[in-house]
């Protein structure tokens, strides 16, 4: 095939996942869920909450077991185990995250359940 020429997918080609969708890994690719006996490193995720009429942000820190978080999300694995600053500081700022949404996310990471009732959930939380 010449450079710049587009190839066509054959019917045997695997589908290409959309960039915004998380790629599911099989249990053998993922390995078994990390044990709390092995998950001793705690990382800090900082979420910045702005008041309704305030330009100042209040930092809310979520301590999370690194092995548990990185097991489920390649984004966090790359941040804490790659060549990013978070790998050295073991702390990551998420300035655009919602603290309530992130709380629910952390609950799911640990329990694989969300216990908040549907009437209380906003559209952002339902998308999560």
N, C-alpha and C positions, 0 to 999 in steps of 0.2 A: 504494500500500500504506500502511495506517495505521501510525503509530509503535507499536512493540511487537508488530505482527503478523509472524509468521514466514512467509517465502516458501518455496515448495517448489522444489527443484532440478529443472531440466528434464533430459532425457536428454542434451542437448548441453552441459550445464554440466560444467566440469572437476571432478574429484574434489578435495575439500578435504584437504590433507595433515594428518596428525596432528601436533600441536604438538611431540611428542618426536622426530619423524623429520626428518632433514636433507633439505631440498628440493634435488633434483638440478637443476643448471643445464646448459643445452646448452653446447657448446664456444664458440658465438658469443656467448652471454651471459657466459661466464666469461672469454673471451679466451684467448689461448695462455698456457701456463705461463710464469711470469716467468723471465727469464734471470738467472744469477748476475751478469752484467755490470750489470744494472739493480738487483739486490737488494743494495744496499750498507748499508742501515740494519739494525742488529742490535737486537732487543728482548730483554729478559730476562723469563723466566717463572720465578717462584719457587715451588717445591714444598716443603712442610714435612713432614719425616719424623719421626715420634715413635718412640722406642724402646719395646720391649715393656713395660718396667717404669718408664718415665720419663714425666713430665708435660711435660718440656721438648722442644721441637721443634728439629730441625736443619734449617736452610734449605739447599736445593740449588737452584742457579740454572742454568737452561738458556738459553744464548744461541742465538737462532734468527733467521734472516733474516726481517724483517717482511713483505716482499713475498711470500715463499713461504708463510708461515703464513696471512696474510690472504687470499691467493688461494683457498685451499681452505676456509677457515672464516669465515663471516660474523661469528661471535662475536668472534674476534680482530680482525677488520677494524673492528667497531664499537668495541671496547675501545681500540685503538691509533689509530684515525682519527676517532673520535667526540669527544664532549665529556666523556669520562671522564678521571679522573686519569691513567690509563695512557697516554693520548694525550700528556700533557705529560712524564711521567717516563720513558716508553718501558719501563716495568717493570710486571709484573702478578703479583699473588700469587694462587695457587690453593691455598688451605689444605687442601682436602679431596681433593686429587689424590694418587694413588699414584706415587712417583718411578719405579718400574719400568714401570708402565703408561705414564707420560708419556714415558719414554725410547723405548718402542716406538712411540708416537705420533709422536715427532719423527723417528725412523728412517723411518716411513712417509711423512711429509710430504716428506722429502728424496728418498727412493728409490722410493716407491710400492710397497714390498715390506716384508714382515716376515720376518726371518731366524731368529727364535727357534723352536725345535722345539716341537711341540704338547705333549709330556709335561711340559714346564717351565711351560706357561702355566696361569695360574689362571683361574677363571670370569670375573673382572673383565677380564682381558686378552682372553679369547675374545669377550666382548661388544663390546670396542673394535673 
